[in-house]
Amino acid sequence: MWLTHTFLPTLLSWKEEVSTIHKGENKRIIASPTLEGIVFTTRNFIEIAKQLVRESSLEYVALNVFTQDILESFFGNLRNIYRSATNPDLVQAAYGVYNISQFVKA
């Protein structure tokens, strides 16, 4: 799999090269949180694809069709419920989740 054998090793060796050969030249690599996010997401995509192929009749998994739009929409709706509350407590959040889930069922 290209992600496992080429992409991740290349990304990690780039990080290692910058930290050893080009010390202090952080502009040679993307920001550390971004790099960590890419590595985290890639590793999880690999595991999701393996699990889907192993546990279903799928022959392959097209990772380009994965999206987080539904999740972003859910949390956007949750924020809209409490526009004035910038930091809702647990009870408010639970009530919002309940209201959204009732709306989805209808």
LUMTORKE-286124 format. One record per residue (C-alpha): residue in three letters; x, y, z. Coordinates in Angstrom, 2 decimals. Layout:
<pts>
aa|c1|c2|c3
ALA|X|Y|Z
...
</pts>
This chain:
<pts>
aa|c1|c2|c3
MET|0.00|0.00|0.00
TRP|1.45|3.32|-1.11
LEU|0.49|5.15|2.10
THR|2.30|2.59|4.26
HIS|5.39|1.92|2.17
THR|6.07|5.26|0.52
PHE|4.13|8.22|1.90
LEU|4.61|7.80|5.67
PRO|8.30|6.82|5.47
THR|9.03|9.77|3.18
LEU|7.21|12.18|5.46
LEU|8.95|10.91|8.59
SER|12.40|10.87|6.96
TRP|11.83|14.48|5.84
LYS|11.09|15.43|9.44
GLU|14.19|13.55|10.65
GLU|16.39|15.15|7.99
VAL|15.27|18.66|8.92
SER|15.79|18.02|12.65
THR|19.29|16.55|12.22
ILE|20.83|18.20|9.17
HIS|19.07|21.55|9.15
LYS|18.74|22.30|12.86
GLY|16.83|25.49|13.57
GLU|15.60|25.83|9.99
ASN|11.94|25.11|10.71
LYS|10.84|26.73|7.45
ARG|12.10|23.64|5.65
ILE|9.14|21.61|6.93
ILE|5.46|22.14|7.59
ALA|4.32|23.16|11.07
SER|4.68|20.41|13.66
PRO|0.94|20.21|14.54
THR|0.11|19.91|10.82
LEU|2.70|17.17|10.33
GLU|1.42|15.28|13.38
GLY|-2.14|15.59|12.06
ILE|-1.17|14.25|8.64
VAL|0.66|11.28|10.17
PHE|-2.23|10.57|12.58
THR|-4.85|10.78|9.82
THR|-2.81|8.64|7.42
ARG|-2.24|5.90|9.98
ASN|-5.94|5.85|10.84
PHE|-6.97|5.75|7.18
ILE|-4.68|2.76|6.72
GLU|-6.28|0.95|9.67
ILE|-9.83|1.83|8.54
ALA|-9.12|0.52|5.06
LYS|-7.62|-2.71|6.41
GLN|-10.58|-3.25|8.72
LEU|-13.16|-2.55|6.00
VAL|-11.52|-4.98|3.58
ARG|-11.02|-7.62|6.27
GLU|-14.53|-7.45|7.74
SER|-16.63|-6.98|4.61
SER|-16.86|-8.13|1.03
LEU|-15.09|-5.01|-0.22
GLU|-12.17|-5.52|-2.57
TYR|-10.78|-2.02|-2.05
VAL|-11.57|1.21|-0.21
ALA|-11.65|4.55|-2.03
LEU|-10.34|6.87|0.69
ASN|-11.04|9.95|-1.42
VAL|-14.78|9.59|-0.74
PHE|-14.39|9.84|3.04
THR|-15.68|13.17|4.35
GLN|-16.24|14.89|7.65
ASP|-18.98|17.17|6.33
ILE|-21.69|15.42|8.36
LEU|-19.65|15.74|11.55
GLU|-18.95|19.42|10.90
SER|-22.65|19.98|10.20
PHE|-23.60|18.25|13.46
PHE|-21.33|20.43|15.58
GLY|-22.39|23.52|13.62
ASN|-26.01|22.75|14.47
LEU|-25.03|22.20|18.10
ARG|-23.33|25.62|18.18
ASN|-26.41|27.22|16.60
ILE|-28.64|25.95|19.39
TYR|-26.65|27.95|21.95
ARG|-25.56|31.01|20.02
SER|-25.21|33.09|23.16
ALA|-23.36|30.36|25.12
THR|-19.77|30.29|23.91
ASN|-18.89|27.57|26.41
PRO|-21.96|25.36|27.04
ASP|-21.86|23.04|30.03
LEU|-22.45|19.29|29.88
VAL|-26.21|19.56|30.44
GLN|-26.62|22.12|27.66
ALA|-24.50|20.05|25.26
ALA|-26.44|16.86|26.07
TYR|-29.74|18.69|25.54
GLY|-28.48|19.99|22.20
VAL|-27.37|16.51|21.09
TYR|-30.78|15.15|22.10
ASN|-32.62|17.86|20.13
ILE|-30.50|17.32|17.03
SER|-30.96|13.54|17.20
GLN|-34.77|13.98|17.51
PHE|-34.74|16.23|14.46
VAL|-32.74|13.67|12.45
LYS|-35.18|10.86|13.35
ALA|-38.15|12.82|12.05
</pts>
